[in-house]
Amino acid sequence: IIREGLDDRNLKTTTVHELFHAFQRAFDCWLYKANWWWIEGTATWSEDFIYPKENTEQAWVKNFIPKPEISLFKNGDNFEYGAYVFPFYLSRTYDRMIITKIFEGCAGTGDPLASAEKTIDGGFKKNWKEFTLWNYNQKPIEYYKNGDQSKVFPGDSSESGGNTETNFISGLGESSYSTKELAPLTAQIITFILMDEGEEIRKMTFKNLNNFTGKTEKAAIK
């Protein structure tokens, strides 16, 4: 039943992954494309949960973290497998029972996105900005590596993907920078590089951030 030709490592984790799909059918979480981010994401997450030092699930990181411009609930190009980092984040921020609770919350609607919104503390409004900070995944933000039992995690970063922007700041006074209108459950990474020009910059203040966060109460800066 499990594909022939797999080495011991992949045989173990593939068995876990496919068995988890069977477990999913005990819950009212509809198995259609709009839910693949959760269906395939949690099945991939289970590989780490059962075999935390094999790290087969980490092969999919590149399909998700460097793509902050794509909404969490999209699928295609193996994005839904890489979305395992969201249940990974949840299981480290809360505990592994949060995954079960979200599956249980699908009862009546079949929608894991809606269930996650009502199950996790503060919903996506509170958790999304923290999750997207994890996806920056560069020093000093190495939450994935620190949270992984193997203490190994790929170096892919959301800064290398779409919705990224680099700005150079020099001189005194105020400068204006625009922000993009973001699709739901996406992120934008903005890097500011200070150009000293011979004078030490002692302080920077960012003002009028409500031009971004004021567009919706669910937008946030982290």
C-alpha positions in Angstrom: 0.0 0.0 0.0 2.8 2.4 0.9 5.0 3.2 -2.2 7.8 0.8 -2.9 11.4 1.9 -3.1 11.3 4.2 -0.1 14.3 4.2 2.3 13.7 3.5 6.0 13.4 7.2 6.9 10.9 8.1 4.2 8.9 4.8 4.7 8.3 5.7 8.3 7.3 9.3 7.8 5.2 8.6 4.7 3.3 5.9 6.6 2.6 8.4 9.4 1.5 11.1 6.8 -1.0 8.8 5.1 -2.3 7.3 8.3 -2.9 10.8 9.6 -5.2 11.3 6.5 -7.2 8.4 7.8 -7.5 10.0 11.2 -8.7 13.2 9.7 -11.8 11.4 8.4 -13.0 11.0 12.0 -13.7 14.7 12.0 -16.1 16.9 10.0 -13.3 18.7 8.2 -14.2 18.6 4.5 -11.5 17.2 2.2 -11.7 19.7 -0.6 -9.2 22.0 -2.2 -9.9 25.0 -0.1 -8.9 23.0 2.9 -5.8 21.4 1.6 -3.6 23.9 3.5 -4.9 22.3 6.7 -5.4 18.7 5.4 -2.0 18.3 3.9 -0.4 20.8 6.3 -1.4 18.8 9.4 -0.5 15.4 7.7 2.9 16.8 7.0 3.1 18.2 10.5 2.4 14.7 11.9 5.7 13.5 10.4 7.5 15.8 12.7 5.2 15.0 15.6 5.9 11.3 15.5 9.5 11.3 14.1 10.8 14.7 15.2 14.4 14.0 14.2 13.9 12.6 10.7 13.0 16.1 9.3 11.4 14.9 6.1 8.7 17.5 6.5 11.3 20.3 6.2 11.7 19.6 2.5 8.5 21.5 2.0 9.5 24.7 3.8 10.8 26.3 0.6 7.3 26.0 -0.8 5.7 28.2 1.9 8.0 30.5 3.9 9.5 32.4 1.0 6.0 33.2 -0.3 4.5 35.7 2.1 2.4 37.2 -0.7 0.3 34.0 -0.9 -2.7 33.5 1.4 -2.4 30.7 4.0 -5.4 28.9 2.6 -4.3 28.8 -1.1 -3.0 25.6 -2.7 -0.9 24.5 -5.6 2.8 24.2 -6.3 3.0 22.2 -3.0 2.2 25.3 -1.0 -0.2 23.3 1.1 2.5 20.9 2.2 4.8 23.8 3.2 1.8 25.1 5.2 2.7 22.5 7.8 4.7 25.3 9.5 1.4 26.9 10.7 0.3 23.8 12.8 4.0 23.5 13.8 3.8 27.1 15.1 0.5 26.4 16.9 1.7 23.2 18.5 4.8 25.1 19.9 2.9 28.2 20.9 0.0 26.3 22.6 0.4 22.5 22.7 -0.3 19.6 20.3 -4.0 19.4 21.5 -4.7 22.7 19.7 -4.6 20.7 16.4 -7.2 18.3 17.8 -9.4 21.2 18.9 -9.3 22.8 15.5 -10.4 19.5 13.9 -13.2 19.2 16.4 -14.2 22.8 15.7 -14.9 21.9 12.1 -18.1 20.2 13.2 -21.1 21.7 11.3 -19.1 23.9 9.0 -16.3 21.7 7.7 -14.1 24.8 7.6 -10.7 24.6 9.4 -10.0 28.2 8.7 -13.1 29.3 10.6 -12.4 26.8 13.3 -8.8 28.1 13.8 -10.2 31.6 14.0 -12.4 30.8 16.9 -10.2 28.2 18.6 -6.8 29.9 18.9 -6.4 32.6 21.5 -7.2 35.9 19.9 -7.8 34.3 16.5 -5.7 35.3 13.6 -5.7 38.9 14.6 -3.4 38.0 17.5 -1.5 35.0 16.1 -0.9 36.0 12.5 1.6 38.8 13.2 3.5 36.4 15.5 3.5 33.6 12.9 4.7 35.9 10.2 7.5 37.0 12.5 8.5 33.3 12.8 8.6 33.1 9.0 11.3 35.9 8.9 13.5 33.0 10.1 16.8 34.9 10.3 18.8 36.0 13.2 17.7 37.0 15.8 14.4 35.4 14.9 15.1 31.7 14.9 11.9 30.4 16.5 11.6 27.4 14.2 15.1 26.2 14.8 14.7 26.7 18.6 11.3 25.0 18.6 12.4 22.0 16.6 13.5 18.9 18.6 16.3 18.3 16.1 17.5 21.9 16.4 17.8 21.9 12.6 15.7 24.0 10.3 16.1 25.3 6.7 17.3 28.9 6.3 14.4 29.9 4.0 13.1 33.4 4.9 10.0 35.4 4.0 12.4 38.3 3.2 13.5 36.5 0.1 10.0 36.2 -1.4 7.4 38.4 -2.9 5.9 41.4 -1.0 9.4 42.4 0.1 10.8 45.9 -0.2 14.1 47.5 0.8 14.3 51.2 1.6 17.4 53.3 2.3 17.2 56.1 4.9 19.7 59.0 5.0 19.8 62.4 6.5 17.6 64.0 9.1 13.9 64.8 9.0 11.0 62.7 7.9 10.6 60.4 5.0 7.5 58.8 3.6 7.1 55.2 2.5 4.1 53.5 1.1 2.7 50.1 2.0 0.9 47.7 -0.2 -2.7 46.6 0.3 -2.4 43.0 1.5 -4.6 40.1 0.7 -6.0 38.3 3.8 -3.5 36.1 5.7 -0.4 37.4 3.8 2.5 39.5 4.9 4.8 42.2 3.6 8.4 42.4 4.6 10.0 45.9 4.6 13.7 46.3 5.3 15.1 49.7 6.2 18.9 50.3 5.7 20.4 53.3 7.5 22.8 55.4 5.4 24.9 57.2 8.0 26.7 59.7 5.7 29.3 60.5 8.4 26.8 61.3 11.2 25.8 58.7 13.7 22.1 58.0 13.6 21.0 57.7 17.3 17.3 57.4 16.9 14.6 56.6 14.4 10.9 57.0 14.9 8.2 55.5 12.7 5.1 57.6 12.6 1.6 57.4 11.1 1.7 53.6 11.1 -2.1 53.7 11.3 -2.0 54.4 7.5 -1.4 50.7 7.3 -3.0 49.2 10.5 -5.9 51.6 10.3 -7.3 50.0 7.1 -8.6 47.1 9.1 -8.5 46.1 12.8 -6.9 42.8 11.8 -3.8 44.3 10.2 -0.7 44.6 12.4 3.0 45.4 12.4 5.4 43.1 14.2 
